[in-house]
Amino acid sequence: MESKEDAVKQERLVEARARNISHNVRCTECGSQSIEDSQADIAILLRKLIRDQIRSGKSDKEIYRKLEEDFGETVLYTPKFDMQTAALWLSPLIVAGTAGGIWAYSRYRKKTNVHIMALDLIRGIPLTPKEKETVLDLITPPTTRSTLTWWRR
């Protein structure tokens, strides 16, 4: 009786490991589905191959390595980090860093007005917000009408 229960537990363990591995392997025929979700012939064969490998005592890493050797790196949903995939992994960080740098620079440029800085140096004390607003109103050239004023003549 115990051996039957052990066999059932062992089969459940094999099934759970196989499903976990199958969810992380891309179907080579469908491309957008895992082999667990796909009903293509190759997906069915790969699921059987994975279960056979588990029953033979192979670890998950060995099974992933075997699949990668047979079908290439694209069969796995999580590519390795190496020189070929570095751009793929680092591009979001580079884009976010560049955007953050541009944002910070534009904020810095808005806060530093040469005229206000010169007045601060001359007076020796910083301007109040009301004084800054008044100076900016005096220094800023008046807005002109649109460039199409010749059209209204």
MIFINU-192988 format. One line per field, with one value per residue (C-alpha): x, y, z; chain; residue number from 0; residue in three letters. Coordinates in steps of 0.5 Angstrom, whole numbers. Last residue first. Layout:
<sites>
px c(X, ...)
py c(Y, ...)
pz c(Z, ...)
mol c(A, ...)
seq c(NUM, ...)
type c(Ala, ...)
</sites>
This chain:
<sites>
px c(-7, -9, -4, 2, 1, 2, 8, 4, 3, 9, 11, 14, 21, 23, 27, 22, 17, 23, 25, 18, 17, 24, 22, 16, 20, 25, 31, 38, 43, 49, 46, 50, 51, 44, 42, 47, 44, 37, 40, 43, 37, 38, 32, 29, 36, 36, 30, 32, 38, 34, 29, 35, 39, 32, 31, 38, 38, 31, 34, 40, 36, 31, 37, 41, 38, 37, 44, 47, 44, 50, 55, 52, 46, 42, 35, 29, 23, 28, 27, 31, 37, 38, 34, 38, 43, 38, 33, 39, 41, 34, 34, 41, 38, 32, 36, 36, 34, 31, 24, 26, 28, 22, 18, 22, 22, 14, 13, 18, 14, 7, 10, 13, 6, 3, -2, 1, 0, 5, 10, 9, 6, 8, 13, 8, 12, 18, 14, 17, 20, 19, 12, 14, 19, 14, 9, 15, 17, 9, 8, 15, 12, 6, 9, 13, 7, 3, 9, 10, 2, 3, 9, 6, 0)
py c(186, 180, 176, 180, 178, 171, 170, 170, 176, 178, 176, 182, 181, 178, 183, 187, 181, 177, 182, 183, 175, 175, 180, 177, 170, 174, 176, 173, 177, 180, 186, 185, 178, 176, 181, 177, 171, 174, 176, 169, 165, 158, 155, 153, 151, 146, 143, 142, 138, 134, 132, 131, 126, 123, 121, 119, 114, 111, 110, 107, 103, 100, 98, 94, 87, 87, 91, 86, 80, 79, 80, 75, 75, 69, 69, 68, 65, 59, 57, 63, 60, 54, 48, 42, 46, 50, 44, 40, 46, 47, 40, 40, 46, 42, 36, 30, 23, 19, 21, 28, 27, 23, 28, 33, 29, 28, 35, 36, 31, 35, 42, 39, 36, 43, 43, 49, 52, 47, 48, 56, 60, 66, 62, 57, 52, 53, 53, 57, 54, 57, 54, 47, 47, 48, 43, 38, 40, 39, 32, 29, 31, 28, 22, 21, 22, 17, 12, 13, 12, 5, 3, 5, 0)
pz c(-86, -82, -86, -84, -77, -79, -74, -68, -64, -60, -53, -49, -47, -40, -36, -33, -32, -29, -25, -22, -21, -17, -13, -11, -10, -5, -8, -5, -1, -3, -7, -13, -13, -12, -18, -23, -21, -23, -29, -31, -29, -26, -24, -31, -33, -27, -29, -36, -34, -29, -34, -39, -34, -32, -40, -41, -35, -37, -44, -41, -36, -41, -46, -41, -42, -49, -50, -46, -50, -54, -49, -44, -40, -41, -44, -40, -45, -47, -54, -56, -54, -59, -60, -59, -54, -51, -49, -46, -42, -40, -38, -34, -30, -28, -26, -29, -25, -31, -29, -30, -37, -39, -37, -41, -47, -46, -46, -52, -56, -54, -56, -63, -65, -63, -58, -54, -47, -44, -49, -48, -53, -57, -62, -65, -68, -63, -57, -52, -45, -38, -38, -39, -34, -29, -32, -32, -24, -22, -26, -24, -16, -18, -20, -14, -10, -14, -13, -6, -5, -9, -5, 2, 0)
mol c(A, A, A, A, A, A, A, A, A, A, A, A, A, A, A, A, A, A, A, A, A, A, A, A, A, A, A, A, A, A, A, A, A, A, A, A, A, A, A, A, A, A, A, A, A, A, A, A, A, A, A, A, A, A, A, A, A, A, A, A, A, A, A, A, A, A, A, A, A, A, A, A, A, A, A, A, A, A, A, A, A, A, A, A, A, A, A, A, A, A, A, A, A, A, A, A, A, A, A, A, A, A, A, A, A, A, A, A, A, A, A, A, A, A, A, A, A, A, A, A, A, A, A, A, A, A, A, A, A, A, A, A, A, A, A, A, A, A, A, A, A, A, A, A, A, A, A, A, A, A, A, A, A)
seq c(152, 151, 150, 149, 148, 147, 146, 145, 144, 143, 142, 141, 140, 139, 138, 137, 136, 135, 134, 133, 132, 131, 130, 129, 128, 127, 126, 125, 124, 123, 122, 121, 120, 119, 118, 117, 116, 115, 114, 113, 112, 111, 110, 109, 108, 107, 106, 105, 104, 103, 102, 101, 100, 99, 98, 97, 96, 95, 94, 93, 92, 91, 90, 89, 88, 87, 86, 85, 84, 83, 82, 81, 80, 79, 78, 77, 76, 75, 74, 73, 72, 71, 70, 69, 68, 67, 66, 65, 64, 63, 62, 61, 60, 59, 58, 57, 56, 55, 54, 53, 52, 51, 50, 49, 48, 47, 46, 45, 44, 43, 42, 41, 40, 39, 38, 37, 36, 35, 34, 33, 32, 31, 30, 29, 28, 27, 26, 25, 24, 23, 22, 21, 20, 19, 18, 17, 16, 15, 14, 13, 12, 11, 10, 9, 8, 7, 6, 5, 4, 3, 2, 1, 0)
type c(Arg, Arg, Trp, Trp, Thr, Leu, Thr, Ser, Arg, Thr, Thr, Pro, Pro, Thr, Ile, Leu, Asp, Leu, Val, Thr, Glu, Lys, Glu, Lys, Pro, Thr, Leu, Pro, Ile, Gly, Arg, Ile, Leu, Asp, Leu, Ala, Met, Ile, His, Val, Asn, Thr, Lys, Lys, Arg, Tyr, Arg, Ser, Tyr, Ala, Trp, Ile, Gly, Gly, Ala, Thr, Gly, Ala, Val, Ile, Leu, Pro, Ser, Leu, Trp, Leu, Ala, Ala, Thr, Gln, Met, Asp, Phe, Lys, Pro, Thr, Tyr, Leu, Val, Thr, Glu, Gly, Phe, Asp, Glu, Glu, Leu, Lys, Arg, Tyr, Ile, Glu, Lys, Asp, Ser, Lys, Gly, Ser, Arg, Ile, Gln, Asp, Arg, Ile, Leu, Lys, Arg, Leu, Leu, Ile, Ala, Ile, Asp, Ala, Gln, Ser, Asp, Glu, Ile, Ser, Gln, Ser, Gly, Cys, Glu, Thr, Cys, Arg, Val, Asn, His, Ser, Ile, Asn, Arg, Ala, Arg, Ala, Glu, Val, Leu, Arg, Glu, Gln, Lys, Val, Ala, Asp, Glu, Lys, Ser, Glu, Met)
</sites>
